[in-house]
Amino acid sequence: MKGRVLAWALFLCVLPIFSVSAGEPRYGGVLKIIELSEGAQPLGAPWEVRGIDTNLLKPAVESLLREDIDGNYHPWLATEWKVDQKNHTVTLTLRKGVKFHDGTDLDADAVKWCIDNAISAKTVTGLKGVEVIDKYTVRIILERYRNNILNALSGSVTSPVSPAAFGKMGKEKAMWHPVGTGPFKFVSYERGTRVAYTKWEGYWQKGRPYLDGMEFLLIRDPMTQQAALMASGAEKVHVLGTTSAETASVMKARGFKVLSHYEGTLCLYPDSANPDSPLSKKKVREALSYAIDREAIVKARGFGFRLPANQINPEGRPGYVKGSGLGRYDPARAKELLSEAGYPNGFKIRIIAQPALVDRETLVIIQRSLQKVGIEAELEFPDAGKYNAYRFKDGWKHGLLAQATRLLATTNITYSFYFHTYGGAFPSLKRPEGFIEKLEASLSTVVPERERMEELTRMLIEDVTVIPIDHSSEFRIMQPNVYDTGYFEWSGATVFTPERIWLGQ
């Protein structure tokens, strides 16, 4: 275990090395990024955008606050905030002089309109409404105080876009044409292929941005991605976002800068809430866990960038519980448990992969491991729209979602995002008895408390609510002349700092 803690610490230590600037920033250039995103959601309506497509919003649409990797909050479009725990409110003071790309003001009415949309869309939870106090002050009314509220105000779903743009263009067009306050203005959106932005001269931070524009290229094939990084001239790509440890290893060997950070844990989410599913039985979930050789997966597919997981949190992170037996490889015990559960001959299930974020070959190894204990697993690789329907709306039957579970700023936020029922996520997943009440109690403290978070982790382990596989990384592989991206300085991999990025010679 000590080796794992050291590996995690060393992994994090690479960040400052690559985030240091080389001299004074230079102006000019169009940054090309190959992103993990699908490019299938309406970027002009942030309250409608879920998951990795939020990456594509950042050049044009900014958040009210920014949350760093340690869970600290920083002013952004809101310069001050006051949390009134007793009266269940948060009062925001907005930055004056900020304009949307259409020239209209960022003001309290605009912020209220955007948050009201998020409340209606049920993509932000725990908020009852918004009051306008004056032109630059809003008061957000909470259902009750929770210590993850500022995280919601740092996220994409509450990020302001221009209400006037919706009135002028009409809802259908405006939803696909983001008009925010960011350093870059929207140019075009070829769904599933490309998103382009150009520099906005009216940006509220004087002297920024440094780039002339940004382009996101949505390329899936690893060989095509690598070729684009190796290209020259107009075809050259500057940044590749990937979860492929293999690609990171190959490109690092070729001399590219590689930023990496343990951003998530690959977990299998069973359809345990469906009473007719084998996975509704705890012994079956335990059997699946025993059947999977995590060490072999990491050895075959980790390339030095992944660690076996016996819980969602890596060791050393608040909320981690020592001494967990979950994650041990024991196929003989798996067969015993299947027999005890009434499935001596196994059964058939599906494993449904989250797009872009789950390594296909890892699932093939899991598929083979399960086959050895009599479980026949069919692999399904849906697009983002279908996967989101499984995850947020329709649920899934007789199977598991292979989900990259992001490690957010605190364990409270992570568990609230993935396991609380108020967000509607994972409708086929049964939570441990009493878990939601314990989670609410953990969220109700002034700041997150380690003991409460560890108690929640123990409940998930004991119930085998999800089956952790490995602690995985996200990577940003960059040309040597790319500086000050802000990748992995903030709590989510979907956050970076486009206003700061510049290209050297």
N, C-alpha and C positions, 0 to 999 in steps of 0.2 A: 504493500500500500504506500509506503514511503516513496517508492519509485514513481508511483502514479502522481503523487502530490508534486514531486520534483519536476516530472515531465510537464505537468500543467503549468507550473510556475515558469519554467523555461519557455514554454509555448507563448505565454503572455509577454515575456520579456522581449520578444522580437519586435513588438509594436513600436516602441520609441525609436528603435534603430531606423525604421523606415519612414517615420512620420516627420523626421527632421528636414527642414528646408535646406536647399543648396543655394545660399545667397538670396538676393532680393527677388521677389516674384516678377515674372515677365508677363506682359500682355500679349494676347493673340493665340490663335489656334483653336481648332474644334476637337474636343475630346470625344473619342469613340469608345464606347463601353459595350462589351457583350454581357448581358444581364441574365440572371436566373429567371426573370419574370416571364409570364406567359403573354402579356400584352393583349388581354382579352376583356378588361374591365373599364368602365367609364371614368377616365382620369379626371374629368371636369367636375365630378361629384365625389369628393373624397369619402363621404359617408357611405358610399356604395362599394368602395374598394376594399377587398380583404386580401390578406396574405402577401405574397411576394410581389404582386403588381404595385404595391405601395412604393417600391423602389423607383418606379418610373415617374412618380409625382414630384420628387424632391427638387428638381431644378426650378419648377414653377410655383409650387405650393409649399408654404412654410407653416410650421406648427406654432402654437401659442407660447409654449415653453419648450426647452430642450432638457432632456434627461441624460446625464453622462453614464458611463459604464459602471460607476459605483453607486448609482441610484440618487445622485444629487441633481437638483433642478436649477436651471439657469434661465434668466430672462431672454425672451426673443421677441415675438410680436406683442407679448404682454411683458411689461417692464417690472410689474410688481403683482403680488398675489397675497391675499389674506384668507387663511382658512379659519372659519369659525366652527369648531367642532361641536359646540353646544347647540348652535342653531342650524347646523347642517348646511352651511353655505361656503362657497369660495368666491371671493370678489377679485376680479382682475382689472388692473389698470393697463390700458392699451398704449402702445407706442404711438406718439403723435407724428404726423407727417408722412405716414406710410401710404402708398398708393397701390391699388391693384393695377394690373397691366392695361386695363381699359381706361385708366385715369381717374377712376372713382376712389373715394377714401375708404381705407380700412377704419371702420368705426364700430361703435357698440351695436348698432342695428345690423351690420353685416355679420358680426360674430354671433349675435343671437340667432340670425336666420340660419347660419350654417350649423350651429349646435342643435337647433330645433329640428333640422333635417336629420341629423344623426340620431336624435332621440326617436323620431318617427320611424326611421329605418331600423331601429333596434340594434344598431352597430356600436352604440355606446350605452352602457348600462349604469344604473344607479343615479341618473340625473332626472329630475322631475321637470325642470324648465329653466328659463333664463330671463332675468329682469334687466332692462336698460336703466342704469342709474343716471348717467349723463352721456355725452357724446363719446367719451373714451373710458367709460367704466361699465362693466357688466357684473351682475351677481348671479351665480349659478346656484340653483336650489337643488340640493341632494335629497335622495330618499332617506339616506342616513349617512353619517360620516364613515368613510372607509379610507384606510391609509394608502390606497392605490389611486386616489382621485387625481393627483397631479400627473400620474402616468397617463391617464386618459386624456389630459389636456396637453400632453407632449406628443400624442399620437396623431396619425393621419386623419382619423375619422372626424376630429374636431378642428382640423386645419381649415382656415377661411379661404373661400373663393368668392368672386364678385357676384352678389345677387343681381346687380344691374345687367351683367352679362347674360344671365338666365332670362331676364326680361326682354333684352334686345334680340338675342339669338333664338330664343325659344328653348324649352327644356331639352328636347331631343338632341339638338345640336350642341348646346352648352355642356351637356354631360360628357361629351367626347372632345371638348375643347377647353382644357384647364386655363382659367384666368385667375391666377393667384398673385402673391406679392413677391415671389422669389426672384433670384438674380437672372433668370432666363425666361423668355417668352415662348409660348407654344408655337410651333411651325406646322407639324404634321404628325399623324398617327396612322400608320399602316398596321392594323391589328395583327398580332402574332409575328410581325416582321421588324418594324422599326418605329421609333419615336424620336422626333427631332425638335430641338430648342435653339433659339438664338439669343444673344446677349440683350439684356434690357438696360437701356441707358438711364432709366428712371429709378433704378434700385435704391432703396433707402440707405444702404451702406455706401457712402461715397468712395469712389475709387475701385469698387468691386462690381461685378466679377472681373476676373482677369482673362478668362477665356472668351472667345468670340461666339462659341456655341457648344452644345453637347448633343450627341446622338447615342441612342440606345439601340443596339442590334440584338435581336432575339434569335440567336443561333444555338441549336441544340447539339449538333454532332460534335463530339470532342475533337476529332481530327480537323474539322473545319475551323473550330475555335483556335486550335493551336496554329494552324496555317495563317489565320488572320493576325495573330500576334507576331508571327515570323515575317509577315509581308513587309513591303516597303512602299513609300509614296502614299498616294491617296487611299490605298486599300488597307493600310496598317491600322490595327486596333491598339488602343493604349492601355485598356484595362479589361481583364476577364474576371467576371464573378462566377465562381463555381463551388460546388460542394465535393468535387471529385479529388480525392487525395492522390489518385494516380496522375491526373493532369498537373496538380500542384508539384508533385515530385519530379515529373518530366521537365516542366518549365523552370523549376528551380535549378535543375542540373544544367539547363541551357543558359543560365545567367540572369534570369528575370527576377525582379523583386517579388517576394511572396509575403503578403500580410495574412496572418492566420490567427484564429481565435476560436476556442470552444464555444460555439454559439448554440449548440443544441444537442439533444440526445435522441437518437433514433429509438422509437418505441412502437410496439404493436398494440393497437387499441382494439380490444375484442368487442363483439356485439353481445356483451354480457347482459344487457337489458332485455334481450329477446328470450323469453322463457323456453322456446323450442330450440334454441341454439345450444350445441354442446359447450360453448364457451361461457354460458351462463353459470356453469359449475366451477367452483374454485379449484377443485382437483384437476380439472382439464386445463385450466390456465396455468396451474403449477406444472403440469406435465409438459406443456409447450415450453415453458421457461427452462426446465431441465433438459429438454431435447436439443436446445440450441447451444452450439459451441462458440461462445463469444470470442475466446482467445484465437480460435482458428479464423474467424471472420476478420478480426483486427490484423492478424498476421498476413492474411491473403489480400485484404482490401484497404488496410490502414495506411501503408507506406510511411509509417512513422508519425502519422497525424491523427490517429484515432485510439481510444482507450476502451476496453471492455466496461460495460455498465451494469451495475446491480441495483441502480435507482436513478431517478431523473437527474439529481444533482451530482456533479463530480465531487470527489473528496476535497475537503478544504473550503467548500462553499457553504455559507449559512443555509441550514435546512438539511444538510447531509447527515445521515445516521450511520454510525459505526456499527460493524458487526452484522450487517445484513447478509443472510444466507441466500437471498434471491440472486440468481445469475449463475449458480453452480451448474456445471455440465455433468449430467448423470442420466444417460439414455435408459439405463435399466430401471431407475426410479421413475422415469417418465412412463414407461410401459406399465409399471405397477399401478401408478395413479390412474392411467387410462382404464385399466381393468376395474379398479375400485369404483370408478365413476360410471361404469357400465359400457365402456367402449373398448373391449379387448381387441377388436379388429380395426380400431381406428375409425376415421370418418373423413369426409371431404369438406374442405373450406376454401375460401378465397383469401388472398392477400392483395389488398388494393393499395397501390403505391402513390404517394403524394408526388405530383409532377415536379420535376427539376431538382428536388431536394433529397431524393432517396436514390442511392446507388443500386442500379439494376442487378449487378453481379452479387451484391450482398443478399438480395432477396432470393436469388438462385441458390446460394449456399444455404439459406434458411429453409428453402423449399426441400432441398435434399436431406437436410437434417431431420425435418419432420417426417419425411417419407420413411426414414429408417425406423421410426417408432409407429408406423402405420397410418400417419396422417397425410392424406393427399391434398396438396395445396396448389390451387390454380392461381397464377399471377395475373393481375389486371393492372394496366397502365393507362388510366384515363387522362383526359385533358383537364385543365384547371377548373373549367365550368362544371364538369361532371363530378370531379372530386369534391368541390365545394358543396355541391348538392348532397353528397354523402355526408360530409362533415357538418354542415350547418342546417340542413333542411330535411332531407328524406331519411337519413340514416342508412345503415347497410345491414345485410342479413347473412348469417352463416359465414362469418369471416372476420378479418382483421384489417384495419387501416394501418399502413406503414407510414407513420407520421414523424416528421422532424419536429420534436418538441423543443422550441426555443427556450434558452435560459435567459429570462428577462432580468431586469435590474435586481429584483428580490424574489425569493421563493414565493412570497405572498402573491406577487403579481403574476408569476408563472402559473401557480396553481389556480388563481382566479381566472386567468385567461383560458386555461385548458379544461378545468374541471368544475368550475361553477356552472350551475344550470341556468343562471339568468341570461347568459349570452346565447343560449340555444345551440352551442357547439356540441358535437358528438352525442346526438340524441340516442344512439344505440348503446352507449357506454353506461353501465351501472356504477354509480359512485358508492363507496363504502357507507354503511349505515352510520349516520351522525357526522359524516364528513363535511357536509355543507354548513352545518351549525358550527363546527369547529373552525372552518375556514372563515365564517363571518366573525367569529370571536377574534380570530387572528387579525382580520382586517380592521377591527374596531379599535385597536390600540393606537395610541398617538403615533408611534413608529413601530415597524415590524419587530417582533420579539423572537429570538432564536429558538427558545424552548417550544413555542407554539408552532413554529414552522417545522421543527423536527417531529413533533407529534403528528402533524399532517402527513409527513413523509412516512412515518411508521404505519399509519393507516393504509396508505397506498401500497406499501410493501406487503403487509400482512394479508391484504385482500387480493393481491396480484391484480390490481385494477388495470394496470398496463404492464407490458412486458418489455423492460428496457433491453436494448441490444448493445449499443456503444455510444460513447460521447464523441460526436462528430464535429467537424469544423466547417466553417465557411472560409473561403479564400478570396483574396483579391490579388490577382497576378498582374504586375504592372511593368510597363516599359521603364527604363531607368531614368527617364526625364519627366516623370509624373510626380508632382509634389503636393503636399498639404491636402490630401483627399478627405481626411477626417474619418476614414473607415475604421470601425471598431473602437472609436473614442466614445461612442454613444451607446445607449443600452440595447438597441436593436441593430441587427445588420442592415436593416432597411434605412438606417439613418446615416447620412454622411454630410459633408459641408461643401456643396457645389460652389458657393461664393468664394471659397478660399483656394480652390484648385488652380494650379498653373502648370504650364509646360515649359521645361527648360530646353536648352539647345540639344 
